[in-house]
Amino acid sequence: MPSKVWNSFEKSGQSSVKCKICGTLLKYLGGSTGSMTNHLKLRHQVAEKAPSATMDAFINRTVCNPKKAERLNNLLVEMVAKDALPVSFIEGDGFRALMKAMEPSYVIPSRKTISALLKAKYEEKKATLVTDLEKIAFVSVTTDCWTSRSSEGYMTVTAHGLDGDWVNRSYVLDTTPVVNQEGGQDTVVRHTADALTTQMSRIVEEWGLEDKLDAIVHDNASNVKHLGNPRSGRRRCVCWTHPTVMH
């Protein structure tokens, strides 16, 4: 019966073997597995006492290969995005203890790596959404604004429309601070009429909605009333629930 160390090694040429965990090459002569056993003990911290039981547990453990690590990275990115978690979440002691217990050989990505993966995932989802929007002939958007505790103005824009199968679709296109672009830099500003108009124009252009935007629905605040300026050819609609709730 072959030694269980072969679960962690593979042959590399006539006289060498390669560790599946770290990629180290070892000489393999005469059929002896001693060098492989020693490598697992010394390089991968297998306890020397109770060697048989410890070695079996270590070797039989699932190694986090690159394909599995990539899948875990993607799941981690989706969790951060879906649950609106801060990227710093991955550095928490509790999360790291959980991952160590579930997948000890998985190397948790850094903040920089997760941020890059989040950006790549966003671009991927955005491309899919752009394709979906191309199937909708006319789009209406709803918008809402609020101010954060740090007095930063935010604006959310959601697109609505019927696709080719007459199914109503709604997509959140943007939730970002209201900014003023001057001198090549973005400066967060208050919800002024000009700032909101500029923000809306940017979002409409970014998503390619210039020729299909039919109406803009907003609340009754004075600073958003001219988002649907009649000269633009777009209808301006006040959300009826806002005055109803307010009064």
C-alpha positions in Angstrom: 0.0 0.0 0.0 1.5 3.4 -1.0 2.6 5.7 1.8 0.1 8.5 2.6 2.9 11.1 2.1 2.1 10.7 -1.6 -1.1 12.6 -1.0 1.1 15.7 -0.5 3.8 14.9 -3.2 4.0 14.2 -6.9 6.8 12.9 -9.0 8.9 15.5 -10.9 11.2 13.7 -13.3 13.1 10.4 -12.6 14.7 11.3 -9.3 12.7 14.2 -7.8 9.4 14.8 -6.1 7.5 18.1 -5.6 5.6 19.1 -2.5 2.0 20.0 -3.5 1.7 22.4 -0.6 4.8 24.7 -1.1 6.3 23.5 -4.4 9.6 22.4 -2.9 11.6 19.8 -5.0 13.2 16.9 -3.1 15.4 14.1 -4.3 13.7 10.8 -4.5 16.1 7.8 -4.7 15.6 4.1 -3.9 11.9 4.4 -3.2 12.4 5.9 0.3 9.8 8.4 1.5 11.9 9.6 4.5 12.8 12.9 3.0 9.2 13.6 2.2 8.1 12.7 5.8 10.8 15.0 7.3 9.8 17.8 4.9 6.2 17.7 6.1 7.4 17.6 9.8 10.0 20.4 9.5 8.5 22.7 6.8 4.8 22.4 7.6 4.9 22.1 11.4 3.7 18.5 11.9 4.2 17.6 15.6 6.9 15.0 16.2 5.0 13.3 19.1 2.4 10.8 18.1 3.8 11.0 14.5 1.5 8.5 12.9 -1.8 10.1 14.0 -0.5 13.6 13.5 0.9 12.8 10.0 -2.3 11.1 8.9 -4.4 14.1 10.1 -2.1 16.6 8.3 -1.8 14.7 5.0 -5.5 13.9 4.8 -6.4 17.6 5.3 -7.6 19.3 2.2 -4.9 21.5 0.7 -6.1 25.0 -0.3 -4.9 24.8 -3.9 -4.9 27.9 -6.2 -8.3 27.1 -7.7 -9.9 26.7 -4.3 -8.2 29.9 -3.0 -9.6 31.8 -6.0 -13.1 30.5 -5.2 -12.8 31.5 -1.5 -11.5 35.0 -2.6 -14.6 35.4 -4.8 -16.9 34.3 -2.0 -15.2 36.7 0.4 -15.6 39.6 -2.1 -19.3 38.8 -2.6 -19.8 38.7 1.2 -18.3 42.1 1.7 -20.4 43.5 -1.2 -23.7 41.9 -0.4 -23.6 42.5 3.4 -22.1 46.1 2.9 -19.2 45.2 5.2 -16.1 47.4 5.5 -13.0 46.0 3.8 -11.3 46.1 7.2 -13.7 43.3 8.2 -11.2 40.7 6.8 -8.6 41.8 9.4 -10.8 41.1 12.4 -9.6 38.5 14.9 -12.9 36.7 15.0 -13.1 36.3 11.2 -9.4 35.1 11.0 -10.0 32.6 13.8 -13.1 31.3 11.9 -11.2 30.9 8.6 -8.2 29.3 10.3 -10.5 26.7 11.8 -12.4 26.1 8.6 -9.5 26.2 6.1 -6.1 26.5 7.9 -4.1 26.6 4.6 -6.1 29.5 3.1 -4.2 32.8 3.1 -6.6 35.6 3.7 -6.0 38.4 1.1 -4.9 41.8 2.1 -7.1 44.9 2.1 -5.4 46.1 -1.1 -6.1 42.8 -2.8 -9.8 42.7 -1.7 -10.2 46.3 -2.8 -8.8 45.4 -6.3 -11.1 42.3 -6.5 -14.1 44.4 -5.5 -13.4 46.9 -8.2 -13.0 44.1 -10.8 -16.3 42.5 -9.6 -18.0 45.9 -9.9 -16.8 46.3 -13.5 -18.0 42.8 -14.3 -21.5 43.4 -12.8 -21.6 46.8 -14.5 -20.9 45.3 -17.9 -23.8 42.8 -17.4 -26.1 45.6 -16.3 -25.3 47.8 -19.3 -26.2 44.8 -21.5 -29.5 44.5 -19.6 -30.3 48.2 -20.0 -29.7 48.0 -23.8 -32.8 45.7 -23.9 -35.0 48.4 -22.4 -36.4 51.0 -24.8 -37.4 53.7 -22.3 -36.1 54.2 -18.8 -37.3 56.3 -15.9 -35.1 57.0 -12.9 -35.9 57.7 -9.3 -33.5 59.6 -7.1 -33.2 60.3 -3.5 -30.7 62.3 -1.5 -29.5 62.3 2.1 -26.7 63.7 4.3 -24.4 61.4 6.3 -23.4 62.0 9.9 -20.2 63.6 8.7 -22.3 66.1 6.7 -21.5 64.6 3.3 -24.2 64.7 0.7 -25.2 61.5 -1.0 -27.4 60.7 -4.0 -28.9 57.4 -5.2 -30.2 56.9 -8.7 -32.3 53.8 -9.6 -33.4 53.0 -13.2 -36.8 51.4 -14.0 -38.2 50.0 -17.3 -39.8 47.1 -19.2 -37.6 44.7 -21.0 -38.4 42.9 -24.2 -40.6 40.4 -22.3 -42.6 43.1 -20.6 -41.0 42.3 -17.3 -40.5 45.3 -15.0 -36.8 45.8 -14.2 -35.2 48.0 -11.5 -31.5 48.6 -11.1 -29.6 50.7 -8.6 -27.1 52.6 -10.8 -25.3 54.8 -8.4 -24.9 55.6 -4.7 -22.1 58.1 -4.3 -21.2 61.4 -2.6 -22.4 64.5 -4.4 -19.1 66.0 -5.7 -17.9 69.1 -7.5 -15.2 68.4 -10.0 -12.7 71.3 -10.1 -9.1 71.3 -10.9 -9.1 67.5 -11.6 -10.2 66.7 -8.1 -13.6 65.7 -6.7 -14.8 67.7 -3.7 -17.8 66.6 -1.7 -20.4 69.3 -1.6 -23.9 69.9 -0.3 -27.2 69.1 -2.2 -27.3 72.3 -4.2 -29.4 72.3 -7.4 -26.4 72.8 -9.6 -24.4 70.0 -7.9 -27.4 67.5 -8.2 -28.0 68.4 -11.8 -24.3 67.8 -12.6 -24.4 64.5 -10.7 -27.5 63.3 -12.6 -26.0 64.3 -15.9 -22.9 62.3 -15.2 -24.8 59.2 -14.2 -27.1 59.4 -17.2 -24.1 59.7 -19.5 -22.1 57.0 -17.8 -24.8 54.5 -18.2 -25.7 55.5 -21.8 -29.2 56.6 -21.0 -29.2 60.0 -22.9 -31.5 58.8 -25.7 -33.9 56.6 -23.6 -34.4 58.5 -20.4 -38.2 59.4 -20.3 -38.8 60.7 -16.8 -37.0 61.6 -13.6 -39.0 61.0 -10.3 -37.9 62.8 -7.2 -39.2 64.3 -4.0 -40.7 67.8 -3.6 -37.5 69.5 -2.5 -36.7 72.7 -4.4 -33.1 71.7 -5.1 -34.2 68.8 -7.3 -37.1 70.3 -9.1 -35.2 71.3 -12.3 -33.6 67.9 -12.8 -36.3 67.3 -15.3 -36.1 70.7 -17.0 -38.7 70.8 -19.8 -36.1 71.9 -22.2 -34.3 68.6 -21.8 -37.3 66.7 -23.1 -37.6 64.7 -19.9 -40.6 64.7 -17.8 -40.4 65.8 -14.1 -42.5 63.7 -11.7 -42.8 64.4 -8.0 -43.1 61.2 -5.9 -46.6 61.3 -4.5 -45.7 59.4 -1.3 -43.4 62.2 -0.1 -46.0 64.9 0.2 -48.5 62.2 1.5 -46.2 61.1 4.2 -45.1 64.6 5.1 -48.7 65.8 5.4 
